[in-house]
Amino acid sequence: MHHFQYKQDELHCEDVPVREIADQVGTPFYLYSHATLKRHFLMFDKAFEGVSRLVCFSAKANSCMAILKLFATLGSGLDIVSGGELFRGLRAGFSPDRVVYSGVGKRVDEIDFALEQGILMFNVESMEELEVIDQRAGALGKTAPVAIRVNPDVDPKTHPYISTGLKKNKFGIDTETAFQTYKAADKMRHIRVEGIDCHIGSQISEVSPFKDAMQNLMGLVDALAEVGIKISCLDMGGGLGITYHDETPPGPDEYARAIVDTVKKRPLKLILEPGRVIVGNAGILVTRVLYRKSGKGKEFVIADAGMNDLLRPSLYGAFHAVKPVNLTGTGVIRADLVGPICESSDFLASDREMADAVGGDLLAVMSAGAYAYTMSSNYCSRLKVSEVMVKDGDYHVVKERQQYEDLIRGESVPPFLGTD
Ligand SMILES: *Cc1c(COP(=O)(O)O)cnc(C)c1O
């Protein structure tokens, strides 16, 4: 359920007509519903009621400051994968002791930043990384709380680019090696073994891969207990899918049930790192049609948003529903919805039945709250678009559209190239 619905043939975000915002802030822009964001976070958290837990929203799904602030206020922790995300999270009001840090390529300056702030846990992805963290913690006079990110070799049955828990993926450490890594960690002077972690992929639409991963991790927890290494935190990562088209992923309740039964029997604190399931259907991308063009047996709708604004269709062949902002009098055509970028992969929808939209019409690209703005770029020197949040009957520009000057900020032309 989300708050992007038609009222008298006009698409609304909560109580505000999308057209009204488009006319005032210009297109393209991302539009988020406060009520949907809040509802999704609280529903997810409530699904784990009665369990000692911390839901750490995954910043890379959407790191808009207003959205981070909302989740911080609702009691969320934060899952980060870079120093930049830590910076954003702290500025948005997350307490460092509610931050978990994942990623295969943490730099020394990023590790230092996280150690100085005192984050909850590093999710360590290699032996070399563990050694660097131990050494940096020693140098800074700290003890680093760690979990080993285990690669449980389960097939999440999702797109190969977003599957992360298979042997062939770069993520985590396989179960046998992880056992040895824990034994090494246990002996390191500046490391404290805190938890165990996995994240098997994204847009997962059934519970069985989570159950399999959980089984695998519990085996390791037991083996570690036998050698006197106690695990107090179980981080199950993120990955729960959403409906973009006709997927039928389990709801948070079903997902929680699959996980909780095992955890309840053990003195483990549960950490979850949901991203997409919280924000994916809480945002849309609003774009205006520029032109129509008929190719040989092919119809093109050319919009002012492209792959630099929303990369998922180009990167994963991802499906995003496309809806007209105004429903009146729209026939249906089969077309490609494309952007202005000079790449043939620049499409938002391919060979799709969609509204017979002409120049000037507004379209809503649905389910664009996750991995959307965060993946946008300045390719072709296009300005990053604005982000708008609606609450009840009002809207707020929470990120301004870039201006041309932003494109060259920080650039300099050396004197030997002349001054004019
Ligand atoms: C991306 C990511 C998440 C969030 O994944 P979703 O599929 O958006 O829930 C959680 N944990 C880690 C380590 C990630 O890299």
The ligand as an SDF file (V2000), in Angstrom:
LIG
                    3D

 15 15  0  0  0  0  0  0  0  0999 V2000
   22.2850   -3.0600   -0.1520 C   0  0  0  0  0  0  0  0  0  0  0  0
   22.4150   -3.6990    1.1670 C   0  0  0  0  0  0  0  0  0  0  0  0
   21.2980   -3.8380    2.0110 C   0  0  0  0  0  0  0  0  0  0  0  0
   19.9070   -3.4500    1.6150 C   0  0  0  0  0  0  0  0  0  0  0  0
   19.3660   -4.3190    0.6740 O   0  0  0  0  0  0  0  0  0  0  0  0
   17.8150   -4.2330    0.2410 P   0  0  0  0  0  0  0  0  0  0  0  0
   17.6830   -5.2770   -0.7870 O   0  0  0  0  0  0  0  0  0  0  0  0
   17.5940   -2.8700   -0.3050 O   0  0  0  0  0  0  0  0  0  0  0  0
   16.9940   -4.4890    1.4410 O   0  0  0  0  0  0  0  0  0  0  0  0
   21.5070   -4.3910    3.2510 C   0  0  0  0  0  0  0  0  0  0  0  0
   22.7410   -4.8030    3.6620 N   0  0  0  0  0  0  0  0  0  0  0  0
   23.8220   -4.6900    2.8510 C   0  0  0  0  0  0  0  0  0  0  0  0
   25.1340   -5.1580    3.3500 C   0  0  0  0  0  0  0  0  0  0  0  0
   23.7040   -4.1380    1.5840 C   0  0  0  0  0  0  0  0  0  0  0  0
   24.7730   -4.0520    0.8050 O   0  0  0  0  0  0  0  0  0  0  0  0
  1  2  1  0
  2  3  1  0
  2 14  2  0
  3  4  1  0
  3 10  2  0
  4  5  1  0
  5  6  1  0
  6  7  2  0
  6  8  1  0
  6  9  1  0
 10 11  1  0
 11 12  2  0
 12 13  1  0
 12 14  1  0
 14 15  1  0
M  END
$$$$
